[in-house]
Amino acid sequence: MKTNKLELSTILDQSKEAKKAYDAKKFESALQQYLEVANLLNEYYSTKQSPELSDTPIGKIIANDYLATCYFAIGNCYKNLKQDEQALRYLHASLLIQEKATCSLPKAKVEQRIMDTEASRPDTRLDIKFDKYWINVPQGRTCRLIARVSDMQYAGLYSDRFISCVIIVIQSQSRMSMTHLDHMTDYNNSHLEHILNECTWVSKPDNQCKVTILSKPIGQFIKKPIYDIIKYVNTNKDSAFFGKIHLCEQIVANDVNVVKCGFSQGIETNKTIVRPLNLLRHPADYRMHVCRQIEQILYLSNDISPNVTRVIFDGRCWIDIDEIELRPPQLNQDTVKFLQSYQSDDGHLTSVKRIVTFIQSTQEKKSNLKLLESPSSMASTVSQFFCLYASNFAYKKILRQNLLETLKLYSNSPDINLNEKDKIVINGMNAILANSDFSTQALLDILTTLDTNAGSIQNELAQAVKGFLKQLYYSKVELSYTRSSQTIEELAKKLDQAAQEEFFKKNYQAALRLYNEEFVFLAHHVTRGNMTLINTIEKMGNCQILLEDYSSASEFFTMAMTMVKISYPKNATFMTRVGQKLQTCAQKLNTEVPNFDDYVVKKPNDNAQNIAL
């Protein structure tokens, strides 16, 4: 044991040397030393080297604590060297260690550094290339995957912000569906019909499916009717589903926030929301999320379920969302008046008061209204979304207003005693915020001057500033996924030109790879009605047919034909051209050409856009 102690002390001494290099801003040197420390720690705490320690609970805690801190330091080195992808890799590793073990490193500190890193690189993040991508399933929506398409491009389905909601995963060997249901689906039974439609779609090729319902104790009232109806149709001999569904229910812990599922892996849950870098989100993802949060308050005054496009990813591409679904619904006079009361420069405190008043007024009119939380708690949670929408997503404007309201509260409250240093700090922050185009860095700088001893006003101010800056970072990262149509077309054109050059040189494999890059890029930003996307898919089929991979070529041509049938039903030229290519593939494969007249398309209130893909 003495040898082990000596070895550990040597490793820790090396860690101290690495920190000295880091503090001296010699990041290259510090990085190499920290990487060596991480390797030594992993070796030291392996079961081969010290089984008597690593197999004990205290040994595992110590090992994880050292590694989490070391990975955090490595992430910081990479960040300072402007290697953001590597930085995020190690920061995520540090966070995942903390999720599984007790660590002294503050979890919030790592989360903040991840947000800082993501926010500093909003444009480049979207252009990182991965072999496969996860599909994000927003609250209140459904996404689908098809195994033969997933094998080429998609890793699986992902959903987070899993609080009082229910996640329903339906699987077969050929298809998969994930639905993120919230309490707004409980107003009528349309969601039950939707889930049964998803069962039909998933089970169609294999004539059976597995349904897993994941819920928390707080979400049982949403889960129960779904579980009951699926159990009923599976055991009723007169049902088309009789004996075809394997039903499972999974009660997860209250601190679980993430659900992931892919064809090559089972359902995985995590506590910490660390979104994969290779996560594809609907072009209107953040607007959908903001609108959904607002609707949670508005629908308290109305017993009608939200009328939305439920399926937003059809297994291959994003489905377009009508603009009306991205605006808060004006359900009745109360909600109209409430929404009209908002000003573009309203801050968090003003918004909270308005929301609480609206909820209390609704409670007086509806005696049977049941709330999962107190009005003030609900208001605090969704206030920022009302502010963002009212300001047309001017997140920096909202940050400024939130801080000005907070400073005013501290300055004018008779219950708060400010000392001279408090007043200097407040005056300094007011001076920074006097300019609408203020510097966020100036706010960060002022945090270093605050006296954050327990109980001080400045400590509360520091927490307020950090909290609002955190919201700004989240908004900035979220909104960075939206690009102008002109920019999208320009970037797609560059990829298309490179692919065409390889195609004309008869380098069809290289051309296919470049067309696939263009397809994935477009998948970040456009829906299936985009003609550039459709043409790219046809070109991928052209490459496959010249490579004599007729099965894959038929897949791409079928995909392109389906999208044109949906969005451009009068485009006879395209349909004739692609139809001839499908005929060629069918002859080579000795199969029949798909009958596209059998494709059923419902828009926009698709109880599941039932396209027989």
C-alpha positions in Angstrom: 0.0 0.0 0.0 2.9 2.4 0.6 3.9 2.0 -3.0 0.4 2.8 -4.1 0.4 5.9 -2.0 3.8 7.0 -3.4 2.5 6.5 -6.9 -0.6 8.5 -6.2 1.3 11.3 -4.7 3.6 11.3 -7.7 0.5 11.6 -10.0 -0.9 14.4 -7.9 2.4 16.2 -7.9 2.4 16.0 -11.7 -1.1 17.4 -11.7 0.1 20.4 -9.7 2.8 21.0 -12.3 0.2 20.9 -15.0 -1.8 23.5 -13.1 1.2 25.8 -12.8 1.6 25.6 -16.6 -2.1 26.4 -17.1 -2.0 29.4 -14.7 1.0 30.6 -16.7 -1.1 30.3 -19.8 1.2 27.7 -21.3 -1.9 25.7 -22.5 0.0 23.3 -24.8 2.3 22.2 -22.1 -0.5 22.0 -19.5 -2.6 19.9 -21.9 0.1 17.4 -22.5 0.7 17.1 -18.7 -3.0 16.8 -17.9 -3.4 14.1 -20.6 -0.6 12.1 -19.0 -2.1 12.6 -15.6 -5.5 11.2 -16.9 -3.8 8.2 -18.4 -1.9 7.5 -15.1 -5.1 7.9 -13.1 -6.9 5.5 -15.3 -4.1 3.0 -15.0 -3.7 3.5 -11.2 -7.3 2.9 -10.5 -7.8 0.0 -12.8 -8.6 -3.3 -11.1 -5.2 -4.7 -12.2 -3.2 -2.1 -10.4 -5.1 -1.7 -7.1 -8.1 -4.0 -6.8 -8.2 -3.6 -3.0 -9.0 0.1 -3.5 -11.0 0.3 -6.8 -13.5 -2.3 -5.7 -14.5 -0.3 -2.6 -17.1 2.5 -2.7 -14.7 5.0 -1.2 -12.0 4.0 -3.8 -14.4 4.5 -6.7 -15.5 8.0 -5.3 -11.8 9.1 -5.0 -11.0 7.8 -8.5 -14.0 9.5 -10.1 -13.3 12.8 -8.3 -9.8 12.9 -9.5 -10.7 12.0 -13.1 -13.7 14.4 -13.3 -11.4 17.2 -12.2 -8.7 16.2 -14.6 -11.0 15.9 -17.6 -12.4 19.3 -16.7 -8.9 20.7 -16.8 -8.2 19.1 -20.2 -11.4 20.6 -21.5 -10.3 24.0 -20.4 -6.9 23.6 -22.1 -8.5 22.6 -25.4 -11.0 25.6 -25.1 -8.1 28.0 -24.6 -6.4 26.4 -27.6 -9.6 27.0 -29.6 -10.2 23.3 -30.2 -13.8 23.3 -29.2 -14.8 19.8 -30.4 -12.1 18.3 -28.2 -13.0 20.7 -25.3 -16.6 19.6 -25.4 -15.6 15.9 -25.5 -13.7 16.1 -22.2 -16.1 18.5 -20.5 -18.9 16.1 -21.4 -16.8 13.2 -20.0 -16.3 15.1 -16.7 -20.1 15.8 -16.5 -20.9 12.1 -17.1 -18.6 11.0 -14.3 -20.3 13.4 -11.9 -23.7 11.9 -12.9 -22.6 8.5 -11.7 -20.6 9.4 -8.6 -20.1 11.9 -5.9 -17.5 14.6 -6.9 -16.1 17.7 -5.3 -16.1 19.5 -8.6 -19.3 21.7 -8.8 -21.5 20.2 -11.5 -22.8 23.7 -12.4 -19.3 24.9 -13.1 -18.8 22.2 -15.8 -22.3 22.8 -17.3 -21.5 26.6 -17.5 -18.2 25.9 -19.3 -20.0 23.6 -21.8 -22.5 26.4 -22.5 -19.7 29.0 -22.9 -18.0 26.7 -25.3 -21.1 26.0 -27.3 -22.1 29.7 -27.4 -18.7 30.8 -28.7 -19.0 28.6 -31.8 -22.6 28.8 -33.0 -21.8 28.7 -36.7 -19.0 26.1 -36.9 -21.0 23.6 -34.7 -23.5 23.1 -37.5 -20.9 22.2 -40.0 -19.1 19.4 -38.1 -19.5 16.1 -40.0 -20.5 12.9 -38.3 -21.2 9.4 -39.7 -24.7 9.3 -38.1 -27.0 11.8 -36.4 -29.5 11.6 -33.5 -33.0 13.0 -34.2 -34.4 15.4 -31.6 -38.0 14.8 -30.5 -39.5 18.0 -29.0 -42.2 18.2 -26.4 -45.6 17.4 -27.8 -44.3 15.8 -31.0 -43.4 12.5 -32.6 -40.4 11.4 -34.8 -40.0 8.2 -36.7 -37.1 6.1 -38.0 -36.8 3.4 -40.6 -34.1 0.8 -40.1 -32.8 0.7 -43.6 -32.5 4.5 -43.7 -31.2 4.7 -40.1 -28.4 2.3 -41.0 -27.1 4.9 -43.4 -27.6 8.2 -41.6 -29.3 8.2 -38.2 -28.1 6.8 -34.8 -31.5 7.0 -33.1 -34.1 9.2 -31.5 -33.4 11.6 -28.6 -35.6 13.6 -26.3 -34.9 15.7 -23.2 -36.7 18.2 -20.9 -38.5 15.1 -19.6 -40.2 16.4 -16.4 -43.8 15.6 -15.9 -44.2 14.2 -19.4 -44.4 10.7 -20.8 -42.1 9.2 -23.5 -43.6 6.5 -25.6 -41.1 4.4 -27.7 -42.6 2.0 -30.2 -40.2 -0.5 -31.9 -40.1 -3.3 -34.4 -37.1 -4.7 -36.4 -37.9 -2.3 -39.3 -39.3 0.8 -37.7 -39.3 3.0 -34.6 -41.4 5.9 -33.3 -40.8 8.1 -30.2 -43.5 10.5 -28.9 -43.0 13.1 -26.2 -46.4 13.6 -24.5 -47.1 16.4 -22.0 -50.1 17.2 -19.8 -51.8 19.2 -22.6 -52.6 15.9 -24.4 -54.9 15.0 -21.5 -57.7 17.3 -22.6 -59.3 14.8 -25.0 -58.5 11.4 -26.5 -56.9 12.5 -29.8 -53.4 11.4 -28.4 -54.7 7.9 -27.9 -55.7 7.6 -31.5 -52.3 9.1 -32.5 -50.4 6.4 -30.4 -52.5 3.6 -32.0 -51.7 5.1 -35.5 -48.0 4.9 -34.5 -48.4 1.3 -33.5 -50.0 0.6 -36.9 -47.1 2.3 -38.8 -44.3 0.7 -36.8 -45.8 -2.8 -36.9 -46.8 -2.8 -40.6 -43.7 -4.6 -42.0 -43.2 -7.0 -39.1 -46.8 -7.5 -38.0 -45.8 -6.8 -34.4 -44.2 -4.1 -32.2 -43.0 -3.4 -28.7 -44.4 -0.4 -26.8 -42.4 1.1 -23.9 -44.0 3.8 -21.8 -41.6 5.8 -19.7 -43.0 8.1 -17.0 -42.2 9.6 -13.7 -44.5 9.3 -10.6 -45.8 12.9 -11.4 -46.8 11.8 -14.9 -49.0 8.8 -14.0 -52.2 10.6 -14.9 -50.9 10.9 -18.5 -49.6 7.4 -18.7 -52.6 5.5 -17.4 -55.1 6.0 -20.3 -52.4 5.2 -22.8 -51.4 2.1 -21.0 -55.0 1.0 -20.6 -56.0 1.4 -24.2 -52.9 -0.4 -25.6 -53.5 -3.2 -23.1 -57.1 -3.4 -24.2 -56.5 -3.6 -28.0 -53.7 -6.1 -27.4 -55.9 -8.5 -25.4 -59.2 -7.9 -27.3 -59.8 -10.7 -29.9 -61.8 -8.4 -32.1 -58.9 -5.9 -32.3 -56.5 -5.6 -35.3 -53.7 -5.4 -32.7 -54.7 -8.7 -30.9 -51.5 -10.4 -29.7 -49.2 -8.1 -31.7 -48.0 -5.7 -29.1 -45.4 -6.4 -26.4 -46.3 -3.7 -23.8 -43.8 -2.5 -21.2 -44.0 0.3 -18.6 -41.0 1.9 -17.0 -41.2 4.2 -14.0 -38.0 6.4 -14.0 -36.6 8.5 -11.2 -37.6 12.1 -10.9 -34.1 13.3 -11.8 -34.0 11.5 -15.2 -34.1 14.2 -18.0 -33.0 12.4 -21.1 -34.3 9.4 -23.2 -32.4 7.9 -26.1 -33.2 4.9 -28.3 -31.7 3.4 -31.5 -32.0 0.2 -33.5 -28.6 -1.0 -32.4 -29.1 -0.2 -28.7 -31.9 -0.4 -26.2 -33.6 2.5 -24.4 -31.2 4.6 -22.5 -32.0 7.2 -19.8 -29.7 9.9 -18.3 -30.0 12.5 -15.6 -27.9 15.2 -17.2 -29.0 17.1 -20.3 -25.8 17.1 -22.5 -27.1 17.2 -26.0 -25.0 15.2 -28.5 -23.1 17.3 -31.0 -24.5 15.1 -33.7 -28.1 16.1 -32.8 -30.4 17.1 -35.7 -33.2 19.4 -34.7 -36.2 20.6 -36.7 -35.5 24.0 -38.3 -38.3 25.5 -36.1 -37.3 23.5 -33.0 -36.7 26.4 -30.6 -39.8 28.3 -31.8 -41.9 25.1 -31.3 -40.4 24.8 -27.8 -41.1 28.4 -26.8 -44.7 28.2 -28.2 -45.3 24.9 -26.3 -44.2 26.5 -23.0 -46.5 29.4 -23.5 -49.4 27.1 -24.4 -49.0 25.3 -21.0 -50.3 28.5 -19.4 -52.9 29.5 -22.1 -54.6 26.1 -22.2 -55.4 26.3 -18.5 -58.3 28.5 -19.6 -59.5 26.2 -22.4 -60.4 22.5 -22.6 -59.4 21.9 -26.2 -56.3 20.0 -27.0 -53.6 21.8 -29.1 -54.1 21.2 -32.8 -50.6 20.5 -34.0 -48.7 18.5 -36.6 -47.8 15.6 -34.4 -45.2 13.7 -36.6 -42.4 16.1 -37.5 -39.8 13.6 -38.8 -41.1 11.0 -41.2 -38.2 8.6 -41.0 -36.2 10.4 -43.6 -36.8 14.2 -43.5 -38.3 16.9 -41.4 -42.0 17.8 -42.1 -42.8 21.4 -42.5 -44.7 23.2 -39.7 -47.4 25.8 -40.5 -46.6 29.3 -39.3 -49.8 29.4 -37.2 -48.4 26.5 -35.1 -45.4 28.7 -34.2 -47.5 31.4 -32.6 -49.4 31.2 -29.3 -53.1 30.3 -29.9 -55.7 32.9 -29.2 -58.2 30.6 -27.6 -60.7 33.0 -26.1 -61.1 36.6 -24.9 -59.1 35.9 -21.8 -56.0 34.6 -23.7 -56.3 37.4 -26.3 -56.3 40.1 -23.7 -53.5 38.4 -21.8 -51.2 38.1 -24.8 -51.9 41.7 -25.9 -50.8 42.9 -22.4 -47.2 42.0 -23.2 -44.7 44.6 -24.3 -41.6 44.0 -26.3 -39.4 45.2 -23.4 -41.1 43.3 -20.6 -38.6 41.7 -18.2 -38.9 38.5 -16.1 -40.4 40.1 -12.9 -43.1 41.9 -14.9 -43.9 38.8 -16.8 -44.1 36.6 -13.7 -46.7 39.0 -12.1 -48.8 38.9 -15.3 -48.8 35.1 -15.5 -49.6 34.6 -11.8 -52.6 37.0 -12.2 -53.8 35.1 -15.3 -53.5 31.7 -13.6 -55.3 33.0 -10.5 -58.1 34.5 -12.6 -58.5 31.2 -14.4 -58.7 29.3 -11.1 -61.5 31.5 -10.0 -63.5 30.7 -13.2 -62.7 27.0 -13.2 -63.1 25.5 -9.8 -62.1 22.0 -11.1 -58.7 23.2 -12.4 -55.9 21.2 -11.0 -52.3 22.5 -11.1 -49.1 20.5 -10.8 -47.3 23.4 -9.3 -48.1 26.7 -7.5 -49.0 29.7 -9.8 -45.7 31.5 -8.9 -43.6 28.4 -9.6 -45.3 27.9 -13.0 -44.9 31.5 -13.8 -41.2 31.6 -13.0 -40.6 28.5 -15.2 -42.2 29.9 -18.4 -41.8 33.6 -17.9 -38.7 33.8 -20.1 -40.5 32.2 -23.0 -43.3 34.9 -23.0 -40.6 37.6 -22.9 -38.7 36.0 -25.8 -41.8 35.7 -27.9 -43.0 39.2 -27.2 -39.5 40.6 -28.1 -39.3 38.6 -31.3 -36.5 36.5 -29.7 -34.3 39.5 -28.9 -32.5 37.6 -26.2 -30.0 40.4 -25.5 -32.8 42.9 -25.1 -34.5 40.6 -22.6 -31.2 40.1 -20.7 -30.9 43.8 -20.3 -34.5 44.3 -19.2 -34.2 41.5 -16.6 -31.1 43.0 -15.1 -32.5 46.5 -15.0 -35.6 45.2 -13.2 -33.5 43.3 -10.7 -31.3 46.4 -10.0 -34.4 48.5 -9.6 -35.8 46.1 -7.1 -32.7 46.1 -5.0 -32.4 49.9 -5.1 -36.0 50.7 -4.2 -36.9 47.9 -1.8 -37.3 49.3 1.8 -36.4 45.8 3.2 -32.9 45.8 1.6 -30.1 47.7 3.3 -27.4 48.6 0.8 -23.9 49.5 1.9 -21.6 51.9 -0.1 -20.0 49.1 -2.0 -23.4 47.7 -3.0 -24.4 51.1 -4.3 -21.2 51.4 -6.3 -21.7 48.0 -7.9 -25.4 48.7 -8.7 -24.5 52.1 -10.2 -21.7 50.5 -12.3 -24.1 47.9 -13.7 -26.7 50.5 -14.5 -24.0 52.5 -16.3 -23.2 49.4 -18.4 -26.8 48.7 -19.2 -27.6 52.3 -20.1 -26.5 51.5 -23.6 -28.9 49.1 -25.3 -25.9 47.6 -27.2 -24.1 46.9 -24.0 -21.1 44.6 -23.7 -21.8 41.2 -22.0 -18.1 40.9 -21.3 -18.4 44.1 -19.2 -21.0 42.3 -17.1 -18.7 39.3 -16.7 -15.9 41.5 -15.7 -17.9 43.2 -13.0 -18.7 39.8 -11.5 -15.0 39.5 -10.6 -15.2 42.7 -8.5 -18.2 41.6 -6.4 -17.9 40.6 -2.8 -19.8 37.3 -2.8 -19.6 36.5 0.9 -22.6 34.6 2.2 -25.6 36.8 2.7 -24.3 39.8 0.9 -26.5 41.7 -1.6 -23.6 41.4 -4.1 -23.7 37.7 -3.9 -27.4 37.7 -4.8 -26.7 40.1 -7.6 -23.9 37.8 -8.9 -26.3 34.9 -8.9 -28.9 37.0 -10.8 -26.4 38.1 -13.4 -25.1 34.5 -13.9 -28.6 33.2 -14.1 -29.6 35.7 -16.8 -26.4 35.2 -18.7 -27.1 31.5 -18.6 -30.4 32.1 -20.3 -28.7 34.3 -22.9 -26.2 31.5 -23.7 -29.0 29.0 -24.0 -31.0 31.3 -26.3 -27.9 32.1 -28.4 -27.1 28.5 -28.9 -30.7 27.5 -29.7 -31.2 30.4 -32.1 -27.9 29.7 -33.9 -29.6 26.7 -35.6 -31.7 29.1 -37.7 -30.0 30.5 -40.8 -31.4 32.6 -43.6 -32.6 30.7 -46.7 -30.0 32.5 -48.8 -27.1 31.3 -46.6 -28.5 27.8 -46.6 -28.7 27.7 -50.4 -25.2 29.2 -50.9 -23.6 26.6 -48.6 -25.6 23.8 -50.2 -24.5 25.0 -53.6 -20.8 24.7 -52.7 -21.2 21.1 -51.6 -23.3 20.4 -54.7 -20.7 21.8 -57.1 -18.0 19.7 -55.5 -20.1 16.6 -55.8 -20.9 17.4 -59.5 -17.2 17.6 -60.3 -16.6 14.1 -58.9 -19.7 12.8 -60.7 -18.5 14.1 -64.1 -15.1 12.5 -63.5 -17.1 9.3 -62.9 -15.9 9.1 -59.3 -19.4 8.1 -58.3 -18.5 6.9 -54.7 -16.8 10.2 -54.0 -19.8 12.1 -55.5 -22.2 10.1 -53.4 -20.2 11.0 -50.2 -20.4 14.7 -51.1 -24.1 14.6 -52.0 -24.7 12.9 -48.6 -22.9 15.7 -46.9 -25.1 18.2 -48.7 -28.2 16.1 -47.7 -27.2 16.1 -44.0 -26.5 19.8 -44.1 -29.9 20.6 -45.6 -31.5 18.2 -43.0 -30.3 20.7 -40.3 -32.2 23.6 -41.9 -35.0 22.7 -44.2 -38.1 20.5 -44.4 -39.0 17.8 -47.0 -40.8 20.4 -49.2 -37.4 22.0 -50.1 -36.7 21.4 -53.8 -32.9 21.6 -53.3 -33.2 18.7 -50.8 -35.3 16.7 -53.1 -32.9 17.2 -56.0 -30.0 16.2 -53.8 -31.7 12.9 -52.9 -32.4 12.2 -56.6 -28.7 12.8 -57.3 -27.7 10.3 -54.5 -29.9 7.8 -56.3 -28.2 8.6 -59.6 -24.8 7.7 -58.0 -26.1 4.5 -56.6 -27.6 3.3 -59.9 -24.3 3.9 -61.6 -22.6 2.0 -58.9 -25.1 -0.8 -59.6 -26.5 -0.7 -56.1 -30.1 -0.8 -57.4 -31.6 -1.5 -54.0 -30.2 1.7 -52.4 -30.9 3.7 -55.6 -34.5 2.6 -55.4 -34.6 3.8 -51.8 -33.5 7.3 -52.7 -35.7 7.6 -55.8 -38.7 6.4 -53.7 -37.8 9.0 -51.1 -37.6 11.8 -53.7 -40.8 10.7 -55.4 -42.7 10.6 -52.1 -41.6 14.2 -51.2 -42.6 15.5 -54.6 -46.0 13.8 -54.4 -46.6 15.5 -51.1 -45.3 19.0 -51.8 -45.4 19.3 -55.6 -48.2 17.0 -56.8 -48.3 18.8 -60.2 -44.6 18.4 -61.0 -45.2 15.8 -63.8 -41.7 16.3 -65.3 -40.0 15.2 -62.1 -42.3 12.3 -61.5 -41.8 11.0 -65.0 -38.1 11.3 -64.8 -37.7 9.6 -61.4 -40.5 7.1 -62.3 -38.4 5.8 -65.2 -35.4 5.4 -62.9 -37.5 3.5 -60.4 -38.7 1.2 -63.3 -35.0 0.5 -64.2 -34.3 -0.4 -60.5 -37.4 -2.6 -60.3 -36.3 -4.5 -63.5 -32.8 -5.1 -62.1 -34.1 -6.3 -58.8 -37.0 -8.2 -60.3 -39.5 -6.3 -58.1 -42.5 -4.0 -58.6 -42.4 -0.3 -58.7 -44.1 1.2 -55.6 -47.7 2.4 -56.2 -47.6 6.0 -55.0 -51.3 6.3 -55.3 -51.5 4.2 -52.1 -49.6 6.9 -50.2 -51.9 8.6 -47.7 -51.0 12.1 -46.8 -52.7 14.2 -44.2 -51.8 17.8 -43.6 -51.6 19.6 -41.2 -53.5 17.8 -38.5 -52.0 14.5 -39.3 -52.9 12.0 -36.6 -49.6 10.7 -37.8 -48.8 11.7 -41.3 -49.6 8.2 -42.5 -47.3 7.9 -45.4 -46.7 4.3 -46.2 -42.9 4.6 -46.4 
